[in-house]
Every structure is written in structure tokens, then in C-alpha cells.
Amino acid sequence: MATNKRVFTLRLPDEIFDKIGVLATSEHRSMTNYIEYVLIQHLEQVEKKHGEIKTDQTE
């Protein structure tokens, strides 16, 4: 099944990428997968505290 995902560039210093790489490796994830995981976890925490974030695609 095909997925429709947006792609964007992160402009971060090499030191930050290196730190993310260490964390991703410790979680046995790729850097991309780890960044996605962290962002999703953060969104869930914010929505749990403040309620659902409304977007044009939210019904």
C-alpha cells in the first residue's frame, strides 16, 4: 500500500546530528525513524496536556 509522506530538510549543526545518531543507535532505530518517533511522542504529549491540535485534515 502506498503512503503519502512529506519530506523536509533539517538544518542542524553536525554536533546535534551526531547526538541524534547516538540516541537512535541506542534505540536500534535509523536516524530518520528516531526523529519521526520523537516528534510523534512530543505531539502526543502536547495533545494530552492541551487537547487535540486542529488542522485542515482534522475532522
N, C-alpha and C positions, 0 to 999 in steps of 0.2 A: 504494500500500500504506500503510495507516495505521500510525502509530507510537505507542507508549505512552511518553510522556516526562513526568517530574515537573518541576514548576516551583517555584522558590523565590525569595525576595527577598534581595538582598544589602543589608546596612546598612553602607555605606561612606561616608566623607566625600566631598564633591564633588571635592576635590583628587585623591583616588585614582581616582574615575571619570574625571576629565579625563586623568590619566596613562594609564589603560587605553585610553581613546579614542585617544590619540596612538599608542600601540603597535598598536592594532587597525588604525588607518588606515595605518600604515607596512607592515602585513602584508596590506593590502587585504581586511580582514575586518570584519564587523559586530562591535560590542562583545560581543554575546551569543555569536557564533561564536568570537571570540577567547578569551573566558573559558572556554568549553567546551574549546577546543583546549589551553589552558594546563593546565587541570585533568586532561585525559586524558594529556597529556605527563608531568605530575607523577606520576600514578598508575602509568604505565608505568615511570618511573624507580625509584619505590619498590619495585614488584614485581620489577624486575630485580635490585635490591640485596637485598631481603628475602624474595622469594618471593611467590606469589600471595596476595592478600588474600581470605580466605574470607568469603562472605556466605551468606544463606539460599538465594540463587538460584544459587550456585556448585555445580556438580555434581562 
